[in-house]
Amino acid sequence: MARSEEPFSVSCTIKFYQSKVYLKMSNFSSLYQKLQKQFSAGDAGTDSTLSLLKIELAKASYLSGSNMLSAEQLAAARDILEIGALWSIRCNEMTSFERYITQLHTFYCDYSAKLPKSPRQNMMTGLQLMNLIAQNRIAEFHLALESIDPMLFESDPNIRHPVELEKALMEGSYNKVLNTRDQVPAPEFGYFMNILVTTIQNEIASCCEKAYRSLPIQQIATMLFFNKGDDILAFASQRSWTVNADHTVVFRPKVASDASSACALPTHRILGQAMDYAKELERIV
């Protein structure tokens, strides 16, 4: 008797669970529609609605990989996470953006057989690649490329843009990088381009500080791709550079002669050792 009642008990449990999910869906659906409208309008209330929806996602087990959820429900959850990632960029919250991208990875990979491909998937992938480049996380960038269809490197602008940027950076062609600043496939890419340009400028500035004591300010502005005089002056102030009256930028104070002699390389001793090594090599050969 107990065995015959077991299927009925399991069936009741499933129906009860489904009814709970349905009740939660009513509140979820209204919040979801509200989020879509707010995000499209750029409403500041998007942030609070996102917070409420993330709670609803957790309550309904949308992020736990439950088999009870339909493809439609999973697609809605994926869309919310994508909106969250894009909104994080607009709010300059990179930690939040990376968290959304990590959660989206499950939907893009684990649910790929159950869900149709998201229209935003390539865009999200491209933005993550841009994030890695902007932070100079090149090893992670190449690791991420391993999971992307190579055909997309040329066919999809969202993927092609960061791939071409990385190539230009490896070549040292900073002009190519700066020339593409206004050729981004979506406005969200511009945020990472600004970070990347700042990173490039700081790298060039560090090299200048090591190679020169001073340079004309106009030459520095050209090297750092500044078009306005106020921009180079603000940058010089951030780097604690001194701008003289003759429009010369001094990178660092002059080192005292005794200090420089103390730090000088023992060239004669090094040259003598090199000659000894050469003689030993001749004997061996």
Legacy VTK file of the C-alpha trace (Angstrom):
# vtk DataFile Version 3.0
C-alpha trace
ASCII
DATASET POLYDATA
POINTS 285 float
0.000 0.000 0.000
2.832 2.356 0.856
4.526 1.664 -2.483
1.348 2.431 -4.474
0.953 5.789 -2.693
4.541 6.889 -3.365
4.035 8.076 -6.977
0.994 10.084 -5.888
3.039 11.702 -3.094
5.847 12.608 -5.463
3.356 13.998 -7.975
1.753 16.168 -5.304
5.148 17.461 -4.244
6.022 18.421 -7.823
2.677 20.176 -8.345
3.070 22.025 -5.049
6.568 23.133 -6.013
5.373 24.251 -9.429
2.537 26.225 -7.848
5.018 28.019 -5.594
7.152 28.888 -8.610
4.040 30.137 -10.416
3.103 32.395 -7.503
6.607 33.810 -7.433
6.464 34.323 -11.178
3.692 36.914 -10.885
5.905 39.237 -8.833
8.913 38.303 -10.933
7.174 39.105 -14.223
6.075 42.557 -13.103
9.589 43.389 -11.880
11.094 42.016 -15.084
8.881 44.189 -17.270
9.675 47.188 -15.090
13.409 46.514 -15.425
13.234 46.347 -19.215
11.453 49.712 -19.395
13.795 51.376 -16.912
16.921 50.072 -18.626
15.741 51.174 -22.070
15.009 54.637 -20.698
18.261 54.830 -18.709
16.253 55.325 -15.512
18.289 55.533 -12.305
15.744 53.209 -10.690
17.204 50.340 -12.731
19.676 49.652 -9.950
17.051 49.093 -7.246
14.883 46.975 -9.561
17.904 44.833 -10.396
18.507 44.257 -6.680
14.912 43.129 -6.159
15.033 40.851 -9.184
18.240 39.178 -8.034
16.444 38.280 -4.799
13.547 36.850 -6.807
15.990 34.865 -8.957
17.512 33.330 -5.848
14.093 32.526 -4.331
12.871 30.815 -7.492
16.143 28.882 -7.884
16.754 30.520 -11.264
20.502 30.482 -10.673
20.780 26.983 -9.214
20.346 25.037 -12.432
17.052 23.513 -11.350
15.477 21.168 -13.921
12.037 22.466 -12.903
12.631 25.739 -14.776
11.498 26.125 -18.347
13.577 27.484 -21.207
11.497 30.665 -21.109
12.254 31.210 -17.432
15.965 30.579 -17.932
16.018 32.990 -20.873
14.426 35.676 -18.682
17.021 35.111 -15.969
19.795 35.327 -18.570
18.375 38.578 -19.923
18.310 40.084 -16.428
21.960 39.196 -15.870
22.894 40.717 -19.221
21.062 43.919 -18.337
22.872 43.890 -14.990
26.253 43.599 -16.718
25.488 46.486 -19.078
24.121 48.615 -16.257
27.275 47.962 -14.218
29.349 49.431 -17.051
27.150 52.529 -17.146
27.650 52.895 -13.383
31.435 52.247 -13.592
31.169 49.213 -11.314
33.651 46.712 -12.720
33.441 44.302 -9.794
29.709 43.997 -10.354
30.254 43.605 -14.117
32.664 40.703 -13.642
30.235 39.045 -11.235
27.429 39.196 -13.804
29.739 37.841 -16.520
30.676 34.889 -14.297
26.995 34.064 -13.746
26.235 34.426 -17.464
28.931 31.884 -18.304
26.651 29.174 -16.889
23.790 30.184 -19.175
26.014 30.484 -22.239
27.764 27.151 -21.732
25.805 24.792 -19.449
22.378 25.710 -20.843
23.447 26.010 -24.489
21.501 22.857 -25.426
18.340 24.057 -23.664
18.395 27.726 -24.618
18.695 29.443 -27.980
21.757 31.665 -28.260
21.267 35.077 -26.701
21.368 38.047 -29.109
23.697 39.725 -26.599
26.093 36.797 -26.057
28.793 37.938 -28.481
28.518 41.458 -27.130
28.964 40.226 -23.552
31.938 38.116 -24.618
33.510 41.073 -26.416
33.027 43.333 -23.399
34.717 40.804 -21.148
37.646 40.629 -23.590
37.850 44.422 -23.483
37.810 44.316 -19.701
40.774 41.928 -19.674
42.749 44.039 -22.150
42.059 47.262 -20.259
43.431 45.653 -17.086
46.433 44.210 -18.947
45.337 40.657 -18.084
46.693 39.311 -21.363
47.088 35.697 -20.216
43.410 35.554 -19.228
42.526 37.238 -22.519
44.166 34.471 -24.553
42.596 31.839 -22.320
39.160 33.336 -23.001
39.835 33.256 -26.748
40.221 29.472 -26.570
36.488 29.091 -25.876
35.386 31.339 -28.770
34.674 30.157 -32.293
37.613 31.458 -34.422
35.158 32.329 -37.192
33.832 35.112 -34.954
37.251 36.795 -34.884
36.483 38.234 -38.311
32.728 37.943 -38.725
31.462 39.526 -35.500
32.490 43.134 -34.700
32.019 42.573 -30.954
34.765 39.928 -31.001
36.869 41.375 -33.817
37.325 44.727 -32.052
39.130 43.441 -28.916
41.117 40.893 -30.954
42.458 43.614 -33.258
43.188 45.873 -30.290
45.257 43.170 -28.618
47.251 42.639 -31.821
47.940 46.372 -32.083
49.084 46.487 -28.463
51.451 43.537 -28.956
52.918 45.313 -32.003
53.261 48.539 -30.064
51.023 50.283 -32.602
49.374 52.627 -30.147
48.152 54.861 -32.976
45.963 52.011 -34.224
44.456 51.677 -30.775
43.688 55.374 -30.505
42.293 55.555 -34.027
39.658 52.962 -33.131
38.482 54.902 -30.093
35.465 56.207 -32.006
34.856 52.986 -33.953
33.495 50.811 -31.158
30.720 48.306 -31.981
28.585 49.481 -29.029
28.693 52.445 -26.613
29.634 50.171 -23.693
32.942 49.402 -25.408
33.860 53.068 -25.094
34.198 52.755 -21.323
36.931 50.150 -21.654
38.580 52.097 -24.478
38.978 55.072 -22.129
40.603 52.833 -19.519
42.882 51.329 -22.173
43.976 54.739 -23.466
44.784 55.828 -19.913
46.801 52.644 -19.398
48.765 53.289 -22.599
49.467 56.888 -21.603
50.766 55.820 -18.202
53.004 53.164 -19.790
54.509 55.709 -22.182
54.923 58.210 -19.357
56.784 55.629 -17.238
59.148 54.936 -20.145
59.781 58.685 -20.586
60.583 59.060 -16.901
63.197 56.311 -17.140
64.719 57.490 -20.424
64.803 61.287 -20.002
65.239 63.908 -17.346
63.130 66.437 -19.231
61.365 67.015 -22.548
59.497 69.890 -24.207
55.866 69.837 -23.172
54.677 69.859 -26.788
56.720 66.742 -27.517
55.287 65.020 -24.451
51.749 65.970 -25.507
52.351 64.404 -28.925
53.807 61.223 -27.451
50.866 60.860 -25.075
48.260 61.705 -27.746
46.939 64.815 -26.007
45.306 67.437 -28.210
44.616 70.042 -25.538
47.169 71.883 -23.442
45.040 71.631 -20.323
44.986 67.829 -20.626
48.770 67.478 -20.622
49.072 69.935 -17.721
46.550 67.927 -15.684
48.379 64.708 -16.557
51.728 66.252 -15.566
50.236 67.256 -12.223
48.999 63.700 -11.615
52.486 62.325 -12.317
54.111 65.026 -10.122
56.041 66.427 -13.074
57.417 69.964 -12.986
56.531 72.284 -15.861
59.077 75.089 -16.191
58.479 78.540 -17.592
60.235 77.547 -20.827
57.545 74.881 -21.398
59.871 72.050 -20.449
58.636 69.108 -18.399
61.061 67.855 -15.765
60.350 64.224 -14.881
62.537 63.820 -11.802
65.007 65.851 -9.737
68.655 65.829 -10.713
70.618 63.135 -8.940
73.630 64.289 -6.918
77.039 63.410 -8.349
78.079 61.353 -5.320
74.855 59.377 -5.464
75.270 58.788 -9.191
78.840 57.600 -8.729
77.729 55.251 -5.976
75.096 53.766 -8.298
77.416 53.616 -11.323
78.112 50.215 -12.823
81.657 48.828 -12.374
82.210 48.796 -16.133
85.937 47.912 -16.023
85.359 44.914 -13.788
82.412 43.683 -15.875
84.430 44.115 -19.094
87.331 42.184 -17.593
85.027 39.324 -16.582
83.511 39.228 -20.064
86.974 38.958 -21.609
87.860 36.122 -19.240
84.660 34.264 -20.207
85.497 34.712 -23.906
88.968 33.249 -23.394
87.559 30.269 -21.500
85.066 29.620 -24.298
87.868 29.661 -26.876
89.759 27.061 -24.896
86.706 24.824 -24.608
85.951 25.043 -28.322
LINES 1 286
285 0 1 2 3 4 5 6 7 8 9 10 11 12 13 14 15 16 17 18 19 20 21 22 23 24 25 26 27 28 29 30 31 32 33 34 35 36 37 38 39 40 41 42 43 44 45 46 47 48 49 50 51 52 53 54 55 56 57 58 59 60 61 62 63 64 65 66 67 68 69 70 71 72 73 74 75 76 77 78 79 80 81 82 83 84 85 86 87 88 89 90 91 92 93 94 95 96 97 98 99 100 101 102 103 104 105 106 107 108 109 110 111 112 113 114 115 116 117 118 119 120 121 122 123 124 125 126 127 128 129 130 131 132 133 134 135 136 137 138 139 140 141 142 143 144 145 146 147 148 149 150 151 152 153 154 155 156 157 158 159 160 161 162 163 164 165 166 167 168 169 170 171 172 173 174 175 176 177 178 179 180 181 182 183 184 185 186 187 188 189 190 191 192 193 194 195 196 197 198 199 200 201 202 203 204 205 206 207 208 209 210 211 212 213 214 215 216 217 218 219 220 221 222 223 224 225 226 227 228 229 230 231 232 233 234 235 236 237 238 239 240 241 242 243 244 245 246 247 248 249 250 251 252 253 254 255 256 257 258 259 260 261 262 263 264 265 266 267 268 269 270 271 272 273 274 275 276 277 278 279 280 281 282 283 284
